Amino acid sequence: MNKKFIGAIVILVLVLLPISYIGYGYTKFDEQIAPKPNAVSYQFVVIKPPESTNYVIISARTFLNLTQSGNWSPPTGSKIYPVTIITGITGDLGTDMNLTFRSRYERFTIIMGSTEVKTCSTDPSMFPGNCAERAAAVTEITAMASNIFKDHFYYEGLSQGMSESEAKAYAFKETTKRYGKAYLAFFTKAQIGLGTIGNEKHLAVILLGPAEGSESNRIIIPKQGLVVIEGKTDDALRAEIALIEKAINFSWPENNSTATG
């Protein structure tokens, strides 16, 4: 057989195999982010009173009992977000939320939404949602995850004999180099489908709002290291992150908090 022909075949195979592999990962994306058959659901209501940057979070059952009894109602003008958390790791809400967000990972990536989010930088009027609210959601989840990462490396630094200031600098450096952001494009979907991100070593958080066709307010944890936050509106995404912070008992370091409201 002609050596040139064999060489061409080898090159073709070497080119097609990676493409096929990535394509396979892309086809598995929806399966990876979907709730597992044994997943357990929890219902909450997140309330943002008018003129307030704080959120009130209660279970859906408590909200229903309070409002139906006539003993309590949200302040007039409040925004009310019914949210469902669906988790399929152990099924226990506290365990799964803390396992997902507080475990030690090597890296974390915040997937800000589809490539349409880019229009917020060029022409916000073309974005099928609210750019300011999407930015607030991205900022909040990024800051929360970063602070948790910093804690791990801060205490690691102290255990290695660093001073407090040295440990803080070490934590900042390590967290910064391990953080990534992405859009939900073809290659990112392939990575999630293949499990190269969104696993026990690499936390991936996906934001899906009206621009991505989200029709419900849900937080889905199909496995450790992968979180999908869906919101019917972009401000709902921000409210759901407040729910996550409450669920894992996250508090901002003294004199350090986000200003997303």
C-alpha positions in Angstrom: 0.0 0.0 0.0 1.3 3.5 -0.9 3.0 5.1 2.1 1.5 8.5 1.4 -1.9 6.9 1.4 -1.2 5.2 4.8 0.1 8.5 6.1 -3.0 10.3 5.0 -5.2 7.7 6.7 -3.2 8.0 10.0 -3.5 11.8 9.9 -7.2 11.6 9.2 -7.8 9.2 12.1 -5.7 11.4 14.4 -7.8 14.4 13.4 -11.2 12.7 13.5 -10.8 10.9 16.9 -10.5 14.1 19.0 -13.4 15.7 17.1 -15.6 12.6 17.6 -14.6 12.5 21.3 -15.6 16.1 21.8 -18.8 15.6 19.8 -19.7 12.6 22.0 -19.3 14.8 25.0 -21.5 17.4 23.6 -24.3 14.9 23.1 -24.0 13.9 26.7 -24.4 17.4 28.1 -28.2 17.3 28.7 -27.9 13.9 30.4 -25.2 15.2 32.8 -27.1 18.2 34.0 -30.5 16.5 34.3 -31.8 15.4 37.7 -31.1 11.8 38.5 -34.1 9.4 38.9 -33.4 9.0 42.6 -33.1 12.7 43.2 -34.9 14.3 46.1 -36.7 17.7 45.8 -37.0 20.5 48.4 -39.3 23.5 48.0 -38.4 27.0 49.3 -39.7 30.5 49.0 -37.2 33.4 48.7 -38.5 36.8 49.5 -36.9 40.1 48.7 -38.6 43.0 50.5 -38.8 46.3 48.8 -35.9 48.7 49.4 -33.9 45.9 50.9 -30.7 44.1 49.9 -31.5 41.1 52.2 -33.5 38.0 51.4 -35.9 36.2 53.6 -35.8 32.4 53.1 -38.4 30.0 54.4 -39.7 26.6 53.3 -42.6 26.5 50.9 -44.8 24.7 53.5 -44.1 27.4 56.1 -44.9 30.2 53.6 -48.2 28.5 52.7 -49.2 28.0 56.4 -48.3 31.6 57.3 -50.1 33.2 54.4 -53.2 31.0 54.5 -53.6 31.5 58.2 -53.8 35.3 57.7 -51.2 35.8 60.4 -48.5 37.0 58.1 -47.9 38.2 54.6 -44.8 39.5 52.8 -44.4 43.3 52.9 -46.2 45.0 50.0 -44.0 45.2 46.9 -41.9 42.2 47.8 -40.5 40.0 45.1 -41.4 36.4 45.8 -39.4 33.5 44.2 -40.6 29.9 44.6 -37.5 27.7 44.3 -37.0 24.0 44.1 -33.7 22.3 45.0 -33.2 18.9 43.4 -30.3 16.9 44.7 -29.2 13.4 43.8 -26.0 12.7 45.8 -27.2 11.4 49.1 -30.7 13.0 49.0 -30.1 14.9 52.3 -30.2 18.7 51.6 -27.6 19.8 54.1 -25.2 17.1 53.3 -25.4 17.5 49.6 -25.2 21.3 49.6 -22.2 21.4 51.8 -20.5 18.5 50.0 -20.9 20.3 46.7 -19.9 23.8 47.7 -17.5 23.3 50.7 -15.5 20.3 49.4 -11.8 20.9 48.5 -11.5 21.2 44.7 -8.5 21.7 42.5 -10.4 24.2 40.3 -13.7 26.0 39.9 -15.4 27.4 36.8 -18.5 29.7 36.7 -20.4 29.3 33.5 -22.2 32.6 33.2 -24.8 31.5 30.6 -25.0 31.2 26.9 -22.9 33.3 24.5 -25.8 35.8 24.4 -24.5 37.1 27.8 -21.7 38.7 25.8 -24.2 41.2 24.4 -24.3 42.7 27.9 -20.8 44.1 27.2 -21.6 45.3 23.7 -25.3 46.1 23.5 -27.3 45.4 26.6 -30.6 46.2 24.9 -30.2 43.0 22.8 -29.9 40.7 25.8 -33.1 38.7 26.3 -33.0 39.3 30.0 -31.6 41.8 32.5 -27.9 42.4 32.2 -27.5 44.1 35.6 -29.2 41.2 37.4 -27.2 38.6 35.5 -24.0 40.4 36.4 -25.2 40.5 40.1 -25.8 36.7 40.0 -22.4 36.0 38.4 -20.6 38.3 40.9 -22.3 36.8 43.9 -21.7 33.1 43.1 -18.1 33.8 42.0 -17.4 35.7 45.2 -19.0 33.1 47.4 -17.0 30.2 45.7 -13.8 32.3 45.9 -14.2 32.9 49.6 -14.7 29.2 50.3 -11.6 28.4 48.2 -9.6 31.0 50.0 -10.5 29.5 53.4 -9.0 26.1 52.4 -5.7 27.7 51.3 -5.6 30.1 54.1 -5.7 27.4 56.7 -3.3 25.3 54.6 -0.9 28.2 54.7 -1.2 28.5 58.4 -0.5 24.8 58.9 2.7 25.2 56.8 3.9 27.8 59.3 3.0 31.0 57.3 2.1 34.2 59.1 -1.5 35.4 58.9 -0.6 37.9 56.2 1.4 35.3 54.3 -1.4 32.8 54.5 -3.9 35.4 53.1 -1.6 36.2 50.2 -1.1 32.5 49.5 -4.9 31.9 49.6 -5.5 34.8 47.2 -2.8 33.6 44.8 -4.0 30.0 44.8 -7.6 30.8 44.4 -7.0 33.3 41.6 -5.1 30.8 39.5 -7.7 28.1 40.0 -10.7 30.1 39.0 -12.2 30.1 35.5 -15.2 31.6 33.8 -16.9 30.5 30.6 -19.9 30.7 28.4 -22.2 27.7 27.7 -20.8 27.2 24.2 -20.2 23.9 22.3 -16.8 23.2 23.9 -18.0 23.9 27.4 -21.0 21.6 26.9 -18.6 18.9 25.6 -16.4 19.3 28.7 -19.4 18.9 31.0 -20.7 16.0 29.0 -17.4 14.2 29.2 -17.1 15.0 32.9 -13.8 16.9 32.6 -15.3 19.7 34.5 -18.1 19.4 37.0 -16.6 16.6 39.0 -15.0 15.9 42.4 -11.9 17.8 41.4 -13.3 20.6 39.4 -16.5 22.5 40.5 -18.7 23.8 37.8 -21.6 26.1 38.4 -24.0 26.8 35.4 -26.3 29.8 35.3 -29.4 29.5 33.1 -31.9 32.3 32.9 -34.4 33.6 30.3 -31.7 34.0 27.7 -31.1 30.3 27.9 -34.8 29.4 27.9 -35.2 28.6 31.5 -38.8 28.1 32.6 -38.4 27.4 36.3 -36.6 28.4 39.4 -34.5 25.4 40.2 -31.1 24.4 41.7 -30.1 21.1 40.4 -27.2 19.1 41.9 -26.9 15.9 39.8 -23.6 15.0 41.3 -20.8 16.4 43.4 -19.0 19.2 41.6 -21.8 20.1 39.2 -24.5 22.7 40.0 -27.2 24.1 37.6 -29.0 27.2 38.7 -32.1 27.9 36.6 -34.1 31.1 36.9 -37.2 32.3 35.0 -35.7 35.8 35.5 -32.2 37.0 36.1 -33.1 38.4 39.4 -34.4 35.0 40.4 -30.9 33.6 39.8 -29.6 36.1 42.3 -32.3 35.1 44.8 -31.4 31.4 44.4 -27.8 32.1 45.2 -29.0 33.7 48.4 -30.8 30.4 49.1 -27.5 28.5 48.5 -25.7 30.8 50.9 -28.4 30.1 53.5 -28.3 26.4 53.0 -24.6 26.0 53.6 -24.6 28.6 56.4 -22.2 30.8 54.4 -21.3 34.2 55.9 -19.1 36.9 54.4 -15.8 37.6 56.1 -15.8 40.7 58.3 -15.6 43.9 56.3 -15.9 41.9 53.1 -19.2 41.4 51.2 -20.6 41.7 47.8 -22.7 44.7 46.8 -25.1 42.9 44.5 -28.2 43.4 46.7 
